[in-house]
Amino acid sequence: MSARPHPVWRSGLFVPVNVERFLARAHERGADAIQLDLEDSIAPADKPEARRKVEAAVTRLRQHGKSDILVRINQPLEDAVRDLEAAVIPGVDAIMVTKVEGPDHLRLLDELVSRLEIRRGLPEGGIRFVALVEAPGPLAQAHAIARSTPRLVALSLGAEDYATAIGGEPTAEVLMLPKLQILQAAKAAGLMALGTIGTVADYSDIEAYTQVVRRAASFGFVGASAIHPAQVPALNAGFSPSAEAVAKAERIIAMDREAAAQGRGSFALDGKMIDIPIVQRAEALVARARAIAARVAAEKQPA
């Protein structure tokens, strides 16, 4: 629903906001987004202190790096309100809304964020939402959730919580259907689909994880969260078009222009008929590659 261009968030590294050794090097990890966590990685007794650390953490990350900054908030509502009071500040690009219950849930938080933005002199609507669907009831409302607010830029499935909610295991087989439901709802609403066909809990086999990421990209997912810095390079590579794919796409676009100049709507390339949908995929891939290249170039500039 957002009219703004989508950000490039191939990788989002979770960082507990109250753990200094993780926060200190977060900007060095190469993640497109740093996801400051107020939810699962923070013990209940430590949450008030964690909220108090958000502003300093955001300021520090902005001084040292070019990653976008997201804050993952809690559910239920009383915790979410306290989290938003801490997180709706300059330097925060988006709020990760956990355990989304439905479209009204997001609209309520949208109203709260709008009031905070106005009160604090921030651009109204500037802070985006990423919605995490984590139970079968909300999953049934995925399309309504996806169209609930213009703040929403991405949908994702909370794999571990979803598997727990259905009494299953977070395997690729169990998660395939709900992940694809999230993908379809996101794409239908013009949002980014974030995630992989599996879980982020196992980061020990990076080679296998890279294959999982590439498979997710082939489905149409554009990024995913990392719970360990070792996953970030695999995410950045797996969710980026390869040089070979970009070169082929550029060739298809050039040949399409030649064909159009000759009054033809299709043409052959490497023994395969190329028509409008294939050209459109090529154009989207080249646009994606250029957006990634622009992000990488910006990150190399001095902070």
C-alpha positions in Angstrom: 0.0 0.0 0.0 2.9 2.3 0.6 3.5 4.9 -2.2 7.2 5.2 -1.2 9.8 3.0 -2.8 10.6 -0.2 -1.0 13.7 -0.2 1.1 16.4 -2.8 0.4 16.3 -5.0 3.4 18.0 -8.2 2.3 19.2 -8.8 5.8 17.9 -7.7 9.1 20.2 -8.5 12.1 18.4 -8.9 15.4 20.3 -7.2 18.2 19.1 -7.2 21.9 19.1 -3.5 22.7 20.5 -4.2 26.2 23.5 -6.4 25.4 26.5 -4.2 24.9 28.8 -6.8 23.2 26.2 -7.3 20.4 25.3 -3.7 20.1 28.9 -2.5 19.9 29.7 -4.2 16.7 26.2 -4.4 15.1 27.1 -1.6 12.6 30.1 -3.7 11.4 28.1 -6.7 10.4 27.0 -5.6 6.9 23.3 -6.0 7.5 20.9 -3.8 5.5 18.8 -3.3 8.6 19.6 -3.6 12.3 16.6 -4.8 14.2 16.8 -3.6 17.8 14.9 -6.2 19.9 12.6 -5.4 22.8 10.7 -8.7 22.5 11.9 -12.3 22.7 15.6 -11.7 23.4 14.8 -9.5 26.5 13.8 -11.1 29.8 10.5 -9.7 31.1 12.2 -8.1 34.1 14.7 -6.4 31.9 12.2 -4.8 29.4 11.8 -1.4 31.2 15.6 -0.9 31.2 15.8 -2.1 27.6 13.3 0.6 26.6 15.4 3.2 28.2 18.4 2.1 26.1 16.7 2.5 22.7 17.4 6.2 22.1 21.1 5.9 22.9 21.4 2.8 20.8 19.8 4.4 17.8 22.0 7.5 18.2 25.1 5.4 18.4 24.2 3.2 15.4 23.4 6.3 13.3 26.8 7.8 14.1 28.7 4.7 13.1 26.8 3.1 10.3 24.4 3.3 7.4 22.1 0.4 8.2 18.4 1.2 8.5 17.1 0.8 12.1 14.0 -1.2 13.0 12.6 -1.8 16.5 10.8 -5.0 17.3 8.1 -4.4 19.9 6.1 -6.6 22.2 2.5 -7.7 22.4 0.1 -7.3 24.4 -1.0 -3.7 24.0 0.2 -2.3 27.3 3.8 -3.4 26.4 3.4 -2.2 22.9 2.4 1.3 24.0 5.5 1.5 26.3 7.7 0.2 23.5 6.3 2.8 21.0 7.0 5.6 23.5 10.6 4.5 23.4 10.9 3.7 19.7 9.1 6.5 17.9 12.1 8.8 17.8 14.4 10.3 15.1 16.6 7.7 13.4 14.1 4.8 13.6 12.9 3.7 10.1 10.3 1.1 11.1 8.5 -0.8 13.8 8.3 -4.6 13.7 4.9 -5.4 15.1 4.9 -8.9 16.6 2.0 -11.3 16.9 -0.3 -9.2 14.7 -3.9 -10.1 15.5 -5.6 -8.5 12.5 -6.0 -5.2 10.6 -7.6 -3.4 13.5 -4.5 -4.2 15.6 -2.3 -2.4 13.1 -4.6 0.5 12.6 -4.7 1.1 16.4 -0.9 1.1 16.5 -0.8 3.3 13.5 -2.9 5.9 15.4 -0.6 5.7 18.4 2.5 6.2 16.2 0.9 9.1 14.4 0.2 10.9 17.7 3.7 10.3 18.8 5.1 11.6 15.5 3.0 14.8 15.7 3.9 15.4 19.4 7.6 14.9 18.7 7.8 16.9 15.5 8.5 13.9 13.2 7.1 13.5 9.7 3.7 11.9 10.0 3.7 8.5 8.5 7.5 8.4 8.3 8.0 5.4 10.4 7.0 2.2 8.6 5.6 -1.1 9.9 6.7 -4.6 9.3 3.9 -7.0 10.4 4.8 -10.4 11.8 1.9 -13.0 11.6 2.5 -15.7 14.1 -0.7 -17.7 14.5 -3.3 -19.4 12.3 -6.2 -17.0 13.1 -4.3 -13.9 11.9 -2.9 -15.8 9.0 -6.5 -16.3 7.7 -6.7 -12.4 7.7 -3.4 -12.0 5.9 -4.8 -10.1 2.9 -6.8 -7.7 5.2 -3.7 -7.2 7.4 -1.6 -6.4 4.3 -4.0 -3.6 3.3 -4.6 -2.2 6.8 -2.4 0.9 6.8 -0.1 2.8 4.4 2.6 2.5 7.0 2.9 -1.2 6.3 5.9 -2.0 4.0 6.4 -5.8 4.6 4.8 -9.0 5.9 6.6 -11.9 7.5 5.7 -15.1 9.2 7.0 -15.7 12.8 8.0 -19.2 12.1 8.8 -20.5 15.6 5.7 -19.0 17.2 3.5 -20.1 14.3 4.8 -23.7 14.6 4.1 -23.6 18.3 0.6 -22.3 17.8 -0.3 -25.2 15.5 1.4 -27.8 17.6 4.0 -28.5 14.8 7.7 -28.3 14.2 9.2 -25.3 12.3 10.4 -27.4 9.4 10.4 -26.3 5.7 7.5 -28.8 5.0 5.3 -27.5 7.9 6.0 -23.8 7.0 5.7 -24.0 3.3 1.9 -23.3 3.1 1.8 -20.4 5.7 4.9 -18.8 4.2 3.4 -18.9 0.8 0.2 -17.4 2.1 2.2 -14.5 3.5 4.0 -14.1 0.2 0.7 -14.0 -1.7 -0.9 -11.5 0.6 2.2 -9.3 0.6 2.5 -9.3 -3.2 -1.2 -8.7 -3.7 -1.0 -5.5 -1.6 2.3 -4.3 -3.1 4.4 -5.1 0.0 7.7 -6.8 0.5 7.6 -10.5 1.6 10.3 -11.2 4.2 11.4 -14.6 5.3 12.7 -18.0 4.1 11.0 -21.3 3.7 12.2 -22.6 7.0 13.3 -21.2 10.3 16.2 -18.8 11.3 17.0 -20.8 14.4 19.8 -22.9 12.9 22.8 -20.9 11.7 25.5 -23.6 12.1 25.5 -24.8 8.4 25.9 -21.6 6.4 26.3 -23.4 3.1 22.9 -25.1 3.6 21.4 -21.8 4.9 22.6 -20.1 1.7 20.7 -22.6 -0.4 17.6 -22.0 1.8 17.9 -18.2 1.1 18.4 -18.6 -2.6 15.3 -20.9 -2.7 13.3 -18.2 -0.9 14.4 -15.6 -3.4 13.2 -17.8 -6.2 9.8 -17.8 -4.7 9.7 -14.0 -4.5 10.9 -13.2 -0.9 13.3 -10.3 -0.9 14.9 -10.5 2.6 14.9 -12.2 5.9 16.0 -11.8 9.5 19.3 -13.0 10.9 19.8 -14.0 14.5 23.5 -14.4 14.1 26.0 -12.2 12.2 27.2 -15.3 10.3 23.9 -15.3 8.4 24.2 -11.8 7.1 26.5 -12.5 4.1 24.4 -15.4 3.0 21.3 -13.2 3.1 22.9 -10.4 1.3 24.2 -12.7 -1.4 21.1 -14.9 -1.7 18.7 -12.1 -2.0 20.8 -10.2 -4.6 20.5 -11.1 -8.3 23.7 -12.7 -9.6 25.9 -10.9 -12.1 24.9 -13.5 -14.7 21.2 -13.0 -14.0 21.6 -9.3 -14.4 23.6 -9.6 -17.6 20.9 -11.9 -19.1 18.1 -9.6 -18.0 19.8 -6.6 -19.6 20.2 -8.6 -22.8 16.5 -9.5 -22.7 15.6 -5.8 -22.2 17.8 -4.7 -25.1 16.5 -7.4 -27.4 12.9 -6.5 -26.5 13.6 -2.9 -27.6 15.0 -4.1 -30.9 12.0 -6.3 -31.4 9.5 -3.5 -30.6 11.3 -1.3 -33.1 10.6 -4.0 -35.7 6.9 -4.3 -34.7 7.4 -7.7 -32.9 6.0 -8.5 -29.5 8.1 -11.5 -28.8 11.5 -13.0 -29.8 13.7 -16.0 -29.2 16.8 -16.1 -27.0 18.9 -19.2 -26.4 16.1 -21.4 -27.9 13.4 -20.0 -25.7 10.5 -17.7 -26.6 10.6 -14.4 -24.8 7.4 -12.4 -24.4 6.0 -9.7 -22.1 6.0 -11.5 -18.7 9.6 -12.6 -19.1 10.6 -9.0 -20.2 8.8 -7.6 -17.1 10.7 -10.0 -14.8 13.9 -8.9 -16.4 13.0 -5.3 -15.9 12.2 -6.0 -12.2 15.4 -7.8 -11.7 17.5 -5.0 -13.2 15.7 -2.5 -11.1 16.3 -4.6 -8.0 20.0 -4.9 -8.8 20.3 -1.1 -9.3 18.6 -0.5 -5.9 20.9 -2.9 -4.2 23.9 -1.3 -5.9 22.8 2.1 -4.8 22.4 0.9 -1.2 25.9 -0.7 -1.2 27.4 2.5 -2.6 25.7 4.6 0.1 27.0 2.3 2.8 30.6 2.8 1.6 30.3 6.6 2.1 31.7 7.9 5.4 29.2 7.8 8.2 
